[in-house]
Amino acid sequence: MTTASANHTPAIEARNIVKRFGGAIAVDDVSLQVMPGEIHALVGENGAGKSTLMRVLAGIIEQDSGQVFVEGQPLAHGAKEAIDAGVSLVHQELSLVPEMTVAENIMLGSAPTTVGFTRYGEMKKTAAEALEEIGVSVDLNERISRLSVALRQFVEIARAVARKPKVLILDEPTATLTPAETDYLLEMLKRLAKTGMAIVYISHRIPEVLAICDNVTILRDGKRVANMAIKDTSGEAIVDQMVGRELKKDLQSHREANPGEVVLKAEGIRAPGVNGVDLEVRAGEIVGLGGLVGAGRTELVRAIIGADDRTAGYVTISVGGKTKAITSYQSAVKNGVGYIPEERRSDGLALTMAVFENINLPNRKELSSAGFQLKRKIMTFAQELADRVGLRPPEIKREAGQYSGGNQQKIVLAKWLGRKPSFIVLDEPTRGVDVGAKAEIHRLVKELADNGTAVLVVSSDLPELLELSDVIHVVRDGQIQGTLSREEADEKSVMSLASGEKMVSA
């Protein structure tokens, strides 16, 4: 834990913030104080108002009422004004430019110039100092596109730190990190707090909140429902306040699987990062793919469904006695394959389109007559699916990009549920999703399998993988290193295979 500064003026303070989107109140009379040197957790379910409040604090959107103060001074509206006042926000979805270098990204928008020309020496010096401050070593001349996801996350933080902020806001910073990378980041944040920096930490991972935060503010349905010292609470108490309902019946409830015919059959799959994989998934079965980040799991599933090219191998889908070859993503979708991608914002949704338009995209043929779209049918169809996945608020005319990450994931699920897929792939289905939304998504996945859908799940969340899967294939170096039945699988056995400690055959 950190020790807050003796200075009694908050580094940042929000007073009675209200923010509406149309008829919906996203933030409802919320107040928040964070002192210098404090790490303050902000938690709540997806849609609780966390990201909206942070965007208000960072000047990205303007509140309808209330006021933000930085070191006692009113904050003028605008992202630049917030940065100038000392507020830096690291978004959950990284905003780096892939083809620019590390140094250029760190100094993006603030590179030193003379008559329009960048002073590269000075730029690199400042970028190097920012990386040194967070304790990360990376080549300043390397392009972002060549870095691992973890290093990109650290570069994003270095960019925020380079601005010498008084307040650093992080939105789900560990969502894509391995346990070791997460530990490193948490230690880094504690070091930054000791320098007097105020840190607002948004996370659904309650153990992280308990490990590094001094205080926690809990939002539910746009309202502040609790504000307490970490030393005076527990993980269970925080979750109870977040969701306001009983979750134990939804979480860790195994289903009895009754697998049917082989629906998905992949043989000899080779692709960049995939080195010869055979895989089968049966009707009514949930097959999990475990492994460390970079093991080749996403590359494998994308090659299987034709989203990326295969260099070798053959894939078929069999339903009702009919077998079809999957040669492209288009043929996969045509033959009943659904795909929930890892990167929902870039690959799964059209963010500027309304919810009903997103749901309509893969269902246009079914929702048209003689080539004409049936507007009333589309709206009814979309509303039924939005209600089924628990979208909150269920406003199907609202832009998808205005929803929180967990609700965006529900929209992606809804559009594929509408197709009643015979085989569906879910890649990191609950990354960055709160415990309540996770329970809802798990329920939907189990419901799909119970109704006969063949399900393939990729997850770095071991408890999730163990809860959902009827069988787990562990991937390492682009190959399946071992297969575990539900009875054999536990966290130790999966990690042993993932790290190469042992080999197991089905």
C-alpha positions in Angstrom: 0.0 0.0 0.0 1.1 3.6 -0.6 1.1 6.4 1.9 -0.9 9.4 0.8 0.8 12.8 1.1 0.2 15.0 4.1 -1.0 17.7 1.7 -4.8 18.0 2.4 -5.7 19.4 -1.1 -6.8 16.6 -3.4 -4.7 16.1 -6.5 -8.1 15.7 -8.3 -11.6 16.1 -7.1 -14.9 15.5 -8.8 -17.9 17.2 -7.3 -21.5 16.1 -8.1 -20.8 15.0 -11.7 -23.8 14.3 -13.8 -23.5 13.1 -17.4 -26.4 12.1 -19.7 -26.4 10.4 -23.1 -29.9 11.0 -24.6 -32.4 9.8 -22.0 -29.9 7.7 -20.1 -27.9 9.0 -17.1 -24.4 7.4 -17.3 -23.1 9.3 -14.2 -25.5 10.4 -11.6 -24.3 12.9 -9.0 -20.9 11.3 -8.4 -18.2 12.8 -6.2 -14.6 11.6 -5.9 -11.4 12.7 -4.2 -7.9 11.4 -4.8 -5.0 12.7 -2.8 -1.3 13.1 -3.9 0.5 9.7 -3.5 -2.7 7.7 -3.3 -3.8 4.8 -5.5 -7.6 5.0 -5.6 -9.6 2.1 -7.1 -12.7 2.8 -9.1 -14.8 -0.4 -9.6 -18.2 -1.3 -10.8 -19.9 -3.5 -13.4 -19.7 -2.6 -17.0 -22.1 0.2 -17.6 -21.8 1.4 -14.1 -20.3 4.7 -15.3 -16.6 4.3 -14.6 -15.2 5.0 -18.1 -17.6 7.9 -18.5 -16.5 9.5 -15.3 -12.8 9.1 -16.2 -13.4 10.7 -19.6 -15.0 13.6 -17.8 -11.9 13.9 -15.5 -9.6 13.7 -18.5 -11.6 16.5 -20.3 -12.6 14.2 -23.2 -16.3 14.7 -22.7 -18.1 17.5 -20.8 -20.3 16.9 -17.9 -23.9 18.2 -17.8 -23.4 19.5 -14.3 -20.8 19.3 -11.5 -17.2 20.4 -11.4 -13.7 18.9 -11.6 -10.8 20.4 -9.7 -7.1 19.7 -10.0 -5.1 20.8 -6.9 -8.0 23.0 -5.9 -8.3 24.8 -9.3 -11.3 24.3 -11.6 -10.5 22.2 -14.6 -11.5 23.8 -17.9 -13.2 21.5 -20.4 -11.0 19.9 -23.1 -8.5 17.0 -23.3 -5.6 19.4 -23.9 -6.6 21.5 -20.9 -6.7 18.5 -18.7 -3.3 17.4 -19.9 -1.9 20.9 -19.3 -3.4 20.8 -15.8 -1.6 17.5 -15.1 -4.2 14.7 -15.8 -3.2 11.8 -18.0 -5.5 8.9 -19.0 -4.4 5.5 -20.3 -7.4 4.0 -22.1 -8.3 0.3 -21.9 -8.1 0.1 -25.7 -4.5 1.2 -26.7 -4.2 4.3 -28.9 -0.7 3.8 -30.2 0.2 4.3 -33.9 1.5 0.9 -35.1 3.9 2.1 -37.8 5.5 4.8 -35.7 8.5 4.2 -33.4 8.4 3.8 -29.7 9.9 7.3 -29.2 7.5 8.9 -31.7 4.5 7.3 -29.9 5.7 8.3 -26.4 6.0 11.9 -27.6 2.9 11.9 -29.9 1.3 15.3 -29.7 4.0 16.8 -27.6 7.2 16.3 -29.6 9.6 19.3 -29.4 9.9 21.2 -32.7 11.7 24.1 -34.3 9.9 25.9 -37.2 7.9 22.7 -37.8 10.8 20.3 -37.6 11.0 17.7 -34.9 14.1 17.8 -32.6 14.7 14.1 -32.6 17.5 14.1 -30.2 15.5 15.9 -27.5 12.4 13.7 -28.3 14.4 10.5 -27.8 15.9 11.9 -24.6 12.5 12.7 -23.1 11.1 9.3 -24.2 14.0 7.5 -22.7 13.5 9.3 -19.4 9.8 8.3 -19.4 10.7 4.6 -20.0 13.4 4.8 -17.3 10.9 6.2 -14.8 8.6 3.3 -15.3 11.5 0.8 -15.3 11.0 -0.6 -18.8 13.7 -1.2 -21.4 12.7 -1.1 -25.1 14.4 0.1 -28.3 13.3 3.7 -29.0 13.6 3.1 -32.7 11.5 -0.1 -32.8 8.1 0.2 -34.5 5.1 -0.4 -32.2 3.7 -3.1 -34.6 6.7 -5.3 -33.8 6.2 -5.1 -30.0 4.3 -7.6 -27.8 1.0 -6.6 -26.3 2.6 -6.1 -22.9 5.3 -3.8 -24.2 2.7 -1.8 -26.0 0.8 -1.3 -22.7 4.0 -0.1 -21.0 4.7 2.3 -23.9 1.2 3.7 -23.5 1.9 4.3 -19.8 5.3 5.8 -20.6 3.5 8.3 -22.9 1.3 9.3 -20.1 4.2 9.6 -17.6 6.2 11.7 -20.1 3.7 14.4 -19.6 4.7 14.6 -15.9 1.2 14.2 -14.7 -0.1 15.0 -11.2 -2.9 12.5 -11.8 -2.5 9.2 -13.7 -5.8 7.4 -14.7 -5.5 3.8 -15.8 -8.5 1.9 -17.3 -8.0 -1.9 -17.0 -4.2 -1.8 -17.6 -3.6 -5.5 -16.9 -6.4 -6.9 -19.1 -4.0 -8.3 -21.7 -1.0 -9.0 -19.4 0.4 -12.3 -18.1 0.5 -12.8 -14.3 4.3 -11.9 -14.3 3.7 -8.8 -16.4 0.8 -7.8 -14.1 3.0 -8.1 -11.0 5.6 -5.9 -12.6 3.0 -3.2 -13.5 1.6 -3.2 -10.0 5.0 -2.7 -8.5 5.6 0.1 -11.0 2.4 1.9 -10.0 3.4 1.7 -6.3 6.8 3.3 -7.2 5.0 6.1 -9.1 2.7 6.8 -6.2 5.6 7.1 -3.8 6.8 10.1 -5.9 3.5 11.9 -5.0 1.6 11.0 -8.2 -2.1 10.4 -7.6 -3.3 7.3 -9.4 -6.9 6.3 -10.3 -7.0 2.6 -11.0 -10.0 1.0 -12.8 -10.0 -2.7 -12.7 -12.4 -5.7 -12.5 -9.6 -7.8 -10.9 -10.4 -7.4 -7.3 -7.2 -9.1 -6.0 -5.2 -6.3 -7.7 -7.3 -3.7 -6.1 -6.7 -5.2 -2.7 -3.0 -5.5 -3.4 -2.1 -2.0 -4.3 -4.9 0.5 -3.6 -5.5 2.7 -0.6 -9.1 3.4 -1.1 -12.0 2.3 -3.3 -15.0 4.0 -4.8 -17.7 1.7 -6.1 -20.2 2.7 -8.8 -23.5 1.0 -9.6 -25.9 2.1 -12.3 -24.2 5.5 -12.6 -24.3 6.2 -8.8 -21.6 6.1 -6.1 -22.8 3.4 -3.7 -19.6 3.1 -1.5 -16.3 4.8 -0.8 -14.0 3.1 1.7 -10.5 2.4 2.8 -9.2 -0.9 1.4 -8.0 -1.9 4.9 -11.7 -1.7 6.1 -13.2 -4.0 3.4 -12.8 -7.3 1.6 -13.0 -8.6 -1.9 -16.4 -10.2 -1.2 -17.8 -7.0 0.2 -16.6 -5.0 -2.8 -18.2 -7.5 -5.2 -21.5 -7.4 -3.2 -21.6 -3.6 -3.5 -20.7 -3.7 -7.2 -23.5 -6.1 -8.3 -26.1 -5.6 -5.6 -27.2 -9.2 -6.2 -26.2 -12.8 -5.5 -23.7 -14.2 -8.1 -22.6 -17.5 -6.5 -25.3 -19.5 -8.3 -24.1 -18.1 -11.7 -20.4 -18.5 -11.1 -18.5 -21.8 -10.8 -21.5 -23.9 -11.8 -20.5 -26.8 -14.1 -22.9 -28.1 -16.7 -23.4 -31.7 -17.6 -22.2 -32.1 -21.2 -23.7 -34.5 -23.6 -21.5 -34.1 -26.8 -23.0 -35.2 -30.0 -21.6 -35.5 -33.6 -18.4 -33.9 -34.6 -19.3 -30.4 -35.9 -15.8 -28.9 -36.4 -13.0 -31.0 -37.7 -9.6 -29.4 -38.3 -6.6 -31.5 -39.6 -3.0 -30.5 -40.1 -3.5 -26.8 -39.6 -0.5 -24.7 -40.4 -0.3 -20.9 -40.5 2.0 -18.2 -39.2 2.4 -19.1 -35.5 0.6 -22.5 -35.9 2.6 -25.6 -36.4 0.4 -28.5 -37.4 -2.7 -28.9 -35.3 -5.6 -31.4 -35.3 -8.8 -30.4 -33.5 -12.4 -31.5 -33.1 -15.4 -29.9 -31.5 -18.7 -31.8 -31.0 -22.2 -30.6 -30.9 -23.1 -29.5 -27.3 -19.4 -29.5 -26.3 -17.3 -26.6 -25.0 -13.7 -27.0 -25.9 -11.2 -24.7 -24.2 -7.8 -23.5 -25.6 -5.4 -22.7 -22.8 -1.8 -21.4 -22.9 0.3 -18.3 -22.3 -0.1 -15.1 -24.3 1.7 -15.5 -27.6 1.3 -19.3 -27.6 -0.6 -19.3 -30.9 -4.2 -19.7 -29.7 -5.7 -16.8 -31.6 -3.6 -17.6 -34.7 -5.0 -21.1 -34.6 -8.7 -20.2 -34.3 -8.4 -17.5 -37.0 -6.8 -20.0 -39.3 -9.5 -22.6 -38.6 -12.3 -20.2 -39.5 -10.6 -18.7 -42.5 -10.1 -15.2 -41.0 -6.4 -15.7 -41.7 -4.8 -17.7 -44.4 -3.7 -21.3 -43.8 -0.5 -22.6 -45.4 -1.7 -26.2 -44.9 -4.6 -28.1 -43.5 -8.2 -28.8 -44.0 -11.3 -27.7 -42.0 -14.9 -29.0 -42.3 -18.2 -28.2 -40.7 -20.8 -31.1 -40.4 -24.4 -30.4 -39.4 -27.4 -32.7 -40.0 -25.4 -35.2 -42.0 -24.1 -32.5 -44.4 -20.3 -31.7 -44.5 -18.9 -28.5 -45.9 -15.3 -27.4 -46.3 -14.3 -24.1 -44.7 -12.0 -22.4 -47.2 -12.6 -18.7 -46.3 -14.2 -16.6 -43.6 -17.1 -16.0 -45.9 -17.7 -19.7 -46.3 -17.4 -20.2 -42.6 -20.1 -17.6 -41.8 -22.3 -19.0 -44.6 -22.1 -22.5 -43.1 -23.0 -21.5 -39.5 -19.8 -20.3 -37.9 -19.9 -17.4 -35.4 -16.8 -15.6 -34.2 -16.4 -13.3 -31.2 -12.9 -11.8 -31.8 -10.3 -10.8 -29.1 -10.3 -7.2 -30.3 -14.0 -6.4 -30.1 -13.7 -2.7 -30.9 -11.6 -3.1 -34.0 -12.8 -6.5 -35.3 -16.2 -7.1 -33.7 -18.2 -3.9 -33.9 -18.8 -0.8 -36.1 -18.6 1.6 -33.2 -20.3 4.6 -34.9 -23.3 2.5 -35.9 -26.3 1.9 -33.7 -26.7 -1.4 -31.7 -29.5 -2.5 -34.0 -27.4 -1.9 -37.1 -24.5 -4.0 -35.7 -26.9 -6.8 -34.8 -28.4 -6.6 -38.3 -25.0 -6.9 -40.1 -24.6 -10.7 -40.2 -28.4 -11.2 -40.3 -29.4 -9.1 -43.3 -30.6 -11.9 -45.5 -32.9 -13.2 -42.8 -34.3 -9.7 -42.1 -35.1 -8.8 -45.6 -37.7 -9.6 -48.2 -37.1 -9.4 -52.0 -33.9 -7.5 -51.3 -35.5 -4.9 -49.0 -34.7 -4.6 -45.3 -37.7 -4.9 -43.0 -37.2 -2.1 -40.5 -39.8 -3.2 -38.0 -38.6 -6.8 -38.1 -35.0 -5.6 -37.7 -35.9 -3.5 -34.6 -37.9 -6.2 -33.0 -35.2 -8.8 -33.7 -32.4 -6.5 -32.3 -34.4 -5.6 -29.2 -35.1 -9.3 -28.4 -31.4 -10.1 -28.7 -30.3 -7.0 -26.6 -32.7 -8.1 -23.9 -31.4 -11.7 -24.1 -27.8 -10.8 -23.6 -28.6 -8.3 -20.8 -27.5 -5.1 -22.5 -27.7 -2.2 -20.1 -29.3 0.1 -20.9 -31.1 -1.8 -23.7 -31.2 1.2 -26.1 -30.7 -0.4 -29.5 -30.7 3.0 -31.3 -27.7 4.1 -29.3 -24.2 4.0 -30.9 -22.2 0.9 -30.0 -19.2 3.0 -29.2 -21.1 4.8 -26.4 -21.4 1.6 -24.4 -18.8 0.2 -22.0 -16.5 -2.6 -22.9 -18.6 -5.4 -21.3 -21.8 -4.1 -23.0 -19.9 -3.9 -26.3 -19.0 -7.6 -25.9 -22.7 -8.4 -25.3 -23.6 -6.6 -28.6 -21.0 -8.8 -30.5 -22.6 -11.9 -28.8 -26.1 -10.7 -29.7 -25.4 -10.3 -33.4 -24.0 -13.9 -33.7 -26.7 -15.4 -31.4 -29.2 -14.1 -34.0 -27.7 -16.5 -36.6 -28.1 -19.5 -34.3 -24.6 -20.8 -35.1 -23.8 -24.5 -35.3 -20.2 -23.7 -34.2 -18.9 -20.6 -32.4 -15.5 -19.3 -31.4 -15.1 -17.0 -28.5 -11.6 -15.4 -28.1 -11.1 -13.9 -24.6 -14.9 -13.5 -24.2 -14.7 -11.7 -20.8 -11.5 -9.7 -21.1 -12.1 -6.4 -19.3 -15.5 -7.5 -18.2 -16.8 -7.2 -14.6 -18.0 -10.1 -12.5 -21.7 -9.5 -13.2 -21.3 -9.3 -17.0 -18.9 -12.3 -16.8 -21.6 -14.4 -15.1 -24.1 -13.4 -17.8 -21.7 -14.2 -20.6 -20.9 -17.6 -19.1 -24.6 -18.3 -18.8 -25.0 -17.5 -22.5 -22.1 -19.7 -23.5 -23.4 -22.7 -21.5 -26.9 -22.1 -23.0 -25.5 -22.2 -26.5 -23.8 -25.6 -25.8 -26.9 -26.9 -24.0 -28.8 -26.1 -27.2 -26.4 -28.2 -29.3 -23.9 -25.6 -30.5 -20.3 -26.6 -30.7 -18.2 -24.0 -28.8 -14.5 -23.2 -28.9 -13.3 -20.8 -26.1 -9.9 -19.2 -25.9 -9.2 -17.7 -22.5 -6.2 -16.5 -20.5 -8.4 -16.4 -17.4 -7.7 -19.9 -15.9 -10.8 -20.0 -13.6 -12.9 -19.1 -16.6 -11.3 -21.8 -18.7 -11.8 -24.4 -16.0 -15.4 -23.4 -15.4 -16.6 -23.4 -19.0 -14.6 -26.2 -20.7 -15.6 -29.8 -21.0 -12.1 -30.5 -22.3 -9.0 -28.2 -22.5 -6.3 -28.3 -25.1 -3.2 -26.4 -24.0 -1.3 -24.6 -26.7 2.4 -23.8 -26.7 4.7 -22.8 -29.6 1.8 -23.1 -32.0 1.0 -26.7 -31.1 -1.3 -28.6 -28.8 1.0 -29.7 -26.0 -1.5 -31.7 -24.1 -5.2 -32.3 -23.5 -7.0 -32.4 -20.2 -10.5 -33.7 -19.3 -12.6 -31.8 -16.9 -11.6 -34.2 -14.2 -7.9 -33.8 -14.9 -7.8 -30.1 -15.4 -6.8 -27.6 -12.7 -4.7 -24.4 -12.7 -1.5 -26.3 -12.0 -2.0 -28.9 -14.7 -2.8 -26.2 -17.3 0.1 -24.0 -16.4 2.5 -27.0 -16.3 1.6 -27.7 -20.0 1.6 -24.1 -21.0 5.1 -23.5 -19.5 6.5 -26.7 -20.9 7.0 -28.5 -17.6 5.3 -31.6 -18.8 3.5 -33.3 -21.7 0.1 -34.9 -21.4 -1.9 -36.8 -24.1 -5.7 -37.3 -24.2 
